[in-house]
Amino acid sequence: MDRRQFLAFSTAIAGIALLPRCATSQLSAPKSTLYRSQAGLLEVDLTAQLTSVPLAGRTAQLMTYNQQVPGPRLEVNPGDRVQIRFTNQLEQPTNLHFHGLHVDPTGLADNPFRAVNPNETVDYVFDIPADHPAGLFWYHPHYHGLVAQQLFSGLAGEFIVRGADDRLPALQSAQETVLVLQDFDLNRQGQVREPMPMARMWGREGDLITANGQANPALSLALGGLLRLRLLNASPSRIYRLRLQNHPWWLIATDGGTLQAPTAQDEVLLSPGERVDMLIPGDQPPGTYPLVTLPYDRGLADMMAGMANRHGGHMGSLGQTEPLPIAQINYGAPRVAGDWPETLGTVDPLPEPTTTREFVLDHGLDPETGDQFLINGRAFDHHRVDVQVNVGTVEDWVIINRAGMDHSFHLHTNPFQVVARNGQPEPLKAWKDVVNVPAYETATIRIAFRQFVGKTVYHCHMLDHEDQGMMGIVEMLDIKK
């Protein structure tokens, strides 16, 4: 469907969202609780509930895990067992998804089809494989139809797997900071606004951007030292185009683990669900260096201009027009001596695929469900398996975006490598579980289906799009049985 066709079935609604605010927090949110595994076991009680919490200098009524936004940090090692006692005190069903983890997708583990009803307490139990890569992962709700609403209301938390990467001398000595990036749309009473229909169509964005529940927090960096800055996009739709102003930084890890060596970057694009680790050397003059998000058009500007022309007026803003602060890095500590990692790890390329499939992301109307966001012409159906794959095989999936806006493709359980974009080889060798596909472009991902059997899902991680149909079911089979 082209832009004109998409506009034809859209309903124009003015004043959808304000420009994001730029104020610095006056009242800091409390630090999230850290739960770390002990003797090979992580035991945690998690409760989802509506709570009044401090947020960027004000009070907000948000959905929280253990009354915190973001939720508690969970930290494990390869080979550990995870046991979570989860209680739902919300007024709607929910569940937990352990985003990016290579763990069992069925039963009491990372099961996206599970429903935890209001006032119900359940167990989540799974093992982290002994060969699981170290990295920054996260947990969030995945109850279909309510995912965007619940994430936009605050439900997200870090899940870190420690490993050999963390024992590299340079990373051991580096300062480490994790920033969970979220945006919110609050009314004067601090309640989350219900988005208008057009905002749900584009993917909701809020006018308040936070990092760990704060607006523009200050981070310290010692002269001569290193800062390992770990960034998670936990927003349901917003794409962050990040730049550290007037300061060099290096990419050292993506969703699924470290790169082979640090790679210098000017900007870093984080679509919903994506993570990066950036290494920042304290080798610049003392001062304050802003981390900002730059304007990024995910396909909305032309459409909004078209609607304004059609309806003879201002249609409001669904995005920003200038750099906005995320955090600031301050040099203020005494000089220290820091190491620099010349190498990090290995990213072995996957073998050639045995099968190639195409997945077309588009907009339309599913005749059975009435949903507007489709993969291969169909909206999500709980009872339909869309793809069957064999464990132990490698496949190429060609993600084709025929829509006039970005879509962010996520696969559960098995990470992948992006091997091509628009038919051209992808130069960065990295493990991923989310890939952003801009309007009218393609991305080819290579997947090794390993170890786990059962059903799970793939979907657009612009979560309003997932909730409105842009998701499918993949069943992983063991042909040896």
N, C-alpha and C positions, 0 to 999 in steps of 0.2 A: 504493500500500500504506500503511495507516495504522499508527500506533504499535503497536497490539495485534497486528496481523498480522506486523509486523517482529519483534516480540519472540518470536512463536511459532516462527519458524525460527532464531532466534539461540540460541547456546549460552552460558549464563551462566558467566563465569569470574571469580573474585574476585581482588582484589589486582593489577590490571592495571598501574597506574602510580602512582608516588609524587607528592606535591606537589612542584612545582619548587623547587629550592634557591635561596637568597638570598645566598650568600656572595659577597664581593668577591674578584676574582682577586689572588693573591699572586705568581704567576709569570705574566708577560704573554706572550701568544703573539707571535711575531715578525710584523712588518708584512708584508703580502703584497707580492710583487714587482710592479712596474709595468712593463708593456710598452706603449710608445706608438708609433704609426705614425710613420715617417720617409719624407719625400719620396713620400707617397701610398701607402705599403706598410707593413702590419703583418705581420711574420714572427715566429712563435712556435713553440717546441717545447713541447708539453704532454704530460705522462705521468700517467696514472691508476694509482695503486698503493696498496697497504696500507702505512701508515707509522705509526711511533710519533711523536706530536707533542705539544707542550705545549698544554693546553686548560683554561682557567679554573683555573689553579693546580695542575693535576695532569697526568699523562701518559695519553694515550689512544691506542688502536689504531684508526685511522680510514682510510677511503678518502680519498685526497688527489689534488689536481692539483699536480704539482711539489713534493710533500712539504709542502704548505701548506693550512691550513684557516682561512678560506676560501682559494680558489685565487687565482692571480695576477690582478691587475686588467689588463684589456685596454682600450686607449683609442685611438679612431680619430676621423677627420673624415669628413663626407660626401664621397663620391667616392673614398674609399680602397679599395684591395684588401686582403683579409685572406687570409693563407696560414698555416694551422696544421698542423704536423706532429704528429699525435696518436698516441701509443703506449699500448696497453692492457696493463698489467702486472697486472691483476686476474685472479682465477681464474674470472671469468664474463664474458660479453659485455657490452658497453656501447656508447655512442655519445655525440655531442654535440648539444645543442639550443641555439640562440641565441635565447633567450626575448625576444620583443617586437620583434626586428629585422624590418624589411620587406625581406627578401632572398629570393633564389631558394630554394624549398623542396625542390628536387630535386637529383639528382646528388651532387656533392662539397660542396654547400652545406648549408643547414639542413634536412637530410633525416631525418625522424623514423623512417623505415623501415630505415635503414642499420644494419648490425650490424658492430661491430668486435670480433673474437674475441680471446681471451687470447693475449698475445705477438704481436699483430698491430700494425703501424704503417701508418697511412693519412694521406692529405692531406685537409684541408678547405680549399676555395678558394671565395671569393665576393667580390662587389663591394658596397660600401655605396652605394646610390643617391645621386646628387648633391643631391637634394632631401630626403634623409632627415632627420627632425627630430632635434634634440639630445635627449639623455635618458639616464637610468640604465636599462640593460638587464642581462641576465645570461646565463650559460651553465651548463648542468647536463645530466646524463644523461637519455636518453629511450628506453631500450630497454624495450619493453613487458613488464611482469611483474616488472621489477627496479628500476623508477624510484624508488619510495618507499624501498626498502632502500638504494639507492646514495646518494640525497640525504640520508637520515637518518644515513648513515655519513660524511657530510662533503663530498660532491662538489658544489660550487657556487662560482661566481666572478663578479665584476663585469665588465660590458662597457659602457663609457661611450662615447657618441657626443657629441663636442663640436660646437658650432655657434654660431649668432647669439645664442642665449639666454645663453651663457657670456660674451659680450662686452658685455652690459649693464653699465654702470658699477657699479651697486650689487652685482651678482653677481661682477664681477671683483675688487672690493675685499673681498668677504666671505670669512671663513674657511670652508673646505669640508671636511666630514667625511662619509664614507660608512660606515654601519653595516649589516653583513650579519647579520641575526638568524637564529640557528639553535638548535634544541633537540636534546638528545642523551639517550639512556638507556643508561648504562654500568654494567657490573658492577664489582666491586672490583678487577679486574685491568685496568680501563680499556677493556674490549672492549664493543662495541655488543651489547646484548641482542637476541635474536630475539623479536619481539612475539608475544604469545599471539593465538589466533584472533580473540577479541573486539576486541582492540586494532587488528588489521588491519581489522576491519569498521568500527569507528568512524573509523579513521584514527589512526595511531600518534602519540603525543606523548611527549616525554622530560621527565625531572625536572630537567635542567640546561639553563638558557637562557643563551646566549652572544651577545655582540655582537663581531664580528671575532675570535672565538675566546677572548674574555675574559668574565668575569663582572663586570657592573657597572663598566665602565671609566669613567674620569674624562675629561671633555672641557673644554677651556679656552675661555672667551669673554671677549674684551676689553670693558671698559666702553665703551659708546658704539658698539661695533662690531656686526657682523652675523655670524651663524653660519648657513650653508646646510647643513642636516642632511639627508642623503639616506639613506633607509631602504629596505631590501629585506627582504621576508619570504622567506627561503630554507628555511623549515621545510616538511616534507611535509604537515602537517595543522593545526598550531596556528594559531589566529587571534589576532593581537596587537591589543588594544584600548589604544592608547597615549595617555598624557597626560603633559604636562610640568607637574609640580606647581608651583602658585603662580607661574606664569610664562606670559605670552602667547606664542603662536606662530601662524604663518600658513602655510597651504598654498599653494605656488607651482607645483607640478608633480605630475602623476600618471604612470601607466605610460608613456604615449606622448608626453609633452612638457609644456611649461609651460601654465599657465592664462593668461587674459587679464589678470588682476590678482591680487595676494595676497588670500587669503580667510581671515579669522580662524577658528580652530578651537578647540574645547574638547578633543575627543577625535578620534583618527584610528584607523579600523579597517583593519587590513591582513590580508587573507586570503592563503593561500599563493600566492606568485608576484607579489603586488602590490608596487608601489614608490610612494613619495611623496618629494617634496622639501619640507622645512619651513624657513621663514625665521624666525630667532629674533633679535630685537634685544637688544643689551646695555644695556637701559634700566631694569633693576631694581636694587635695592640689592645690593652685593657679598655673595656667599654661595654656597651649594650648592643646586642645583635638580634634584631627581630626575626622570628620565624613567622612567616605570613602565608596566607592562602591567596593566590592570584585569581582574577576572574577566569571562569571556564564555562563555555557554552556547551552544554550537553545536548544541544539540538533544540533548545527552547526559544532562542532569540528570534529566529526567522518566523517561527509559528506565532509567537506573541505579536510580532510586528504585523503579520498578516491578519490576526484577529483585530488588532487596533484599527487597521484600515477598513476591515469589513464592518466594524461596529462604531466607527467614527469617534474614537476617543482613547484615553489612556487605559491600558489593561492591567496596570499594576506591574510589579516586578517579581520574577521568579528566580532572580540571581543577582549577583553583585557586579559592580562596575569599577571597583578599585581594590587594591590589596587590603586584606583584613588581618588583624593580628591573631595568632594562635598562641604563641608564647614568646618569651624573650630570654636570651642567654646572656648572663652577666659574668664578666671577668672580675673577680674580687678576692679570690683566695690566694694564698702564697704560691709561689712558683714551685712546681713539682716536675719530676722527670718521668715522662711517659714513653712506653714502647709503641711501635707501629707495626701492625701485622702485614707483612708482605704477602703472605698466603693465608688462606682461611680453611679451605676444605676441598673436596672434589665434587663436581657435578657431572657424573657420568651420563653421556647421552643415551637415551633409550634406543633399543634396536628398531629396525624398520618394522612398520605395522603389518599385521596380517589382514586387517580390515580397515576401510575408510568409510566414515559415515558423514552425512551432512545434516546440520540442524539450522533451520531457517527461523530467525526471530522476526516477527512481524506483528502488525496491528490489524484488527478486523473484528468480526463477531462470530464466536463459536455458535453454530446453530443449536447445539444441545444445552449449553450452559449460559449463553449470552455474554460470556467473558470476552474482553477486548484484546487481551495479550496472548499471543499464540506462539507455539513452537511447532514447525512443520504443519501449520494450518489447524492445529488442535489446541484446545485449552486443557488444563490439568484435569484428570479424572482419577479419583482414588482407586478405582477398580480396574484400571487399564495399565498394563505393562507396555511401555513404549519401546524399550530396547532390551534385548537380552545379550549378555556378553559372557565369555568364558574366562574364569580365573586362570591366570598363567599366560594370558595373551596380551599383546600390545595393539592398541587401536589408535588411529588418527581420527579426531572429530573436527570437522570444518564448521566453524560457527559463522553463519552468514547473517548479517544484520541488514534487513531490507526496510527497516523503519527509519523515520526521520529524527531519531534521538538515540543517544548512547544506551546500550544494554550491557550489563556486567554479568558474565556467565560464571556460575559456581557449580562445581561437582562435589558431592559429598564422598567421604571415605578414602578415595584414591587421589593423591596429588598428580599433577601433570606438568609437562614442559611445553611452553609455547614455542613451536618450531617455525612458524611462518605468520606473517601479517600481509594481507592483500597479495598473497602468492609469493612474497619475497622472504628469504630466510630471516629469522629473528636472531640478532647478534648476541643478545644477553642469554647466557645459559643459566637457568634458574629453575627451582621448583616452585610451582604455584598451585593455588586452588581456586583463584578468581582471576578472570581476565576481562578487562574492559574492551568492548567492541564498539567503536564510534559508529555513528549513523552511516549506513551504506558501505561499511567496510567488513572485512573478514579476518578471522584469526583461526589458525590451525593448531590444535593442542594434541599432544601425544601422551597417551595414558597407558600405564602398565597396571592391569587389574590383578591385584595380589591378595592372597591369603583369605579374604573374607567373602562369604557367600551371603545371598539374601537380597532384599529389595532396599533401595534407597532412591535419592532424587538428585536431579540437576535442575537448575533454575536461574532466572535473572535475579541478581542480588540487589537491583532496585526493587525494594521489597513490596512496594505497592503493585508492581508489575507481577511479581510472583503471586501475591494474594489474588490478583485478577486473572490468573490463568497461565502465566508464563513459567510452567514447570512441567517436568515429565518424570516418569519412573524408570529406573534402570534396574534390571534383575541380574545379579551376578551368579553364575552357575558353575559348579565343579563337575566338569565332564568326566572326571576320573571315577566318580561315584555312580 
